[in-house]
Amino acid sequence: MDDALDGLAEQDGWQVEGFAARVHYRGADDYYSIEYYDPSECVLYWKVKGDGETAVPVGRGTVPTPLRERVRQDLADAGLDPAIEDRPL
């Protein structure tokens, strides 16, 4: 496993699989799945529907600011540049 993924695996709730890491958070009244992809060093946000089975990708502008701040803090705590969170795809 890569150092970046090792660092994320140590953060609360993050799970690593292959070249990616994922965490689930609740923001306001919505549920999100956040994914970090190591090869491209990017973060994707998915909004999870009420059934817990369906997720759709969403733009960062629709994600609550406190949740985005939490993701940036997790990245920093893992030894990654928190600016990755805002990197365009």
C-alpha positions as CSV (number, residue, x, y, z in Angstrom):
1,M,0.0,0.0,0.0
2,D,1.2,3.5,-0.8
3,D,2.1,6.0,2.0
4,A,-0.9,8.2,1.2
5,L,-3.3,5.3,1.4
6,D,-1.6,4.1,4.6
7,G,-2.2,7.5,6.1
8,L,-5.9,7.6,5.1
9,A,-6.4,4.1,6.5
10,E,-5.4,5.5,9.9
11,Q,-8.1,8.2,9.8
12,D,-11.4,7.6,11.5
13,G,-13.8,5.7,9.1
14,W,-11.6,5.5,6.1
15,Q,-11.3,2.1,4.4
16,V,-8.7,1.3,1.7
17,E,-9.2,-1.0,-1.2
18,G,-6.7,-1.3,-4.0
19,F,-5.6,2.2,-5.2
20,A,-8.5,4.0,-3.5
21,A,-9.8,5.0,-0.1
22,R,-13.4,5.6,1.0
23,V,-15.3,7.1,3.9
24,H,-18.9,7.7,4.6
25,Y,-20.1,10.9,6.3
26,R,-23.3,12.6,7.1
27,G,-23.6,16.2,6.2
28,A,-26.7,18.1,7.4
29,D,-29.5,15.7,6.5
30,D,-27.7,14.0,3.7
31,Y,-25.3,11.0,3.5
32,Y,-22.2,11.1,1.4
33,S,-19.5,8.7,0.3
34,I,-16.2,10.3,-0.3
35,E,-13.5,8.6,-2.4
36,Y,-9.8,9.4,-2.8
37,Y,-8.1,7.9,-5.8
38,D,-4.3,7.7,-5.3
39,P,-3.1,7.4,-9.0
40,S,-4.8,10.7,-9.9
41,E,-4.7,12.2,-6.4
42,C,-8.4,13.4,-6.6
43,V,-11.4,13.3,-4.4
44,L,-14.9,12.4,-5.5
45,Y,-18.1,13.1,-3.6
46,W,-21.2,10.8,-4.0
47,K,-24.5,11.6,-2.4
48,V,-26.1,8.5,-1.1
49,K,-29.9,8.2,-1.4
50,G,-32.2,7.2,1.5
51,D,-32.1,3.5,0.5
52,G,-28.4,3.4,1.2
53,E,-27.9,1.4,-2.0
54,T,-27.9,4.2,-4.6
55,A,-25.3,6.9,-4.9
56,V,-24.9,9.7,-7.5
57,P,-21.8,11.8,-8.0
58,V,-22.2,15.4,-7.0
59,G,-20.2,18.6,-7.5
60,R,-18.2,20.0,-4.6
61,G,-20.3,23.1,-4.6
62,T,-23.3,21.1,-3.4
63,V,-21.4,19.5,-0.5
64,P,-21.8,21.2,2.9
65,T,-18.7,23.3,3.8
66,P,-18.1,21.6,7.2
67,L,-18.0,18.2,5.4
68,R,-15.5,19.5,2.9
69,E,-13.4,20.9,5.7
70,R,-13.4,17.6,7.5
71,V,-12.2,15.8,4.3
72,R,-9.4,18.4,3.9
73,Q,-8.4,17.8,7.6
74,D,-8.4,14.0,7.0
75,L,-6.2,14.5,4.0
76,A,-3.8,16.7,6.0
77,D,-3.7,14.3,8.9
78,A,-2.8,11.5,6.5
79,G,0.1,13.5,5.2
80,L,-1.5,14.6,2.0
81,D,-1.9,18.1,0.6
82,P,-5.4,19.2,1.6
83,A,-5.7,21.2,-1.7
84,I,-6.2,17.8,-3.4
85,E,-9.8,18.0,-2.1
86,D,-10.5,20.9,-4.5
87,R,-8.6,19.6,-7.5
88,P,-10.7,19.5,-10.7
89,L,-11.3,16.2,-12.3
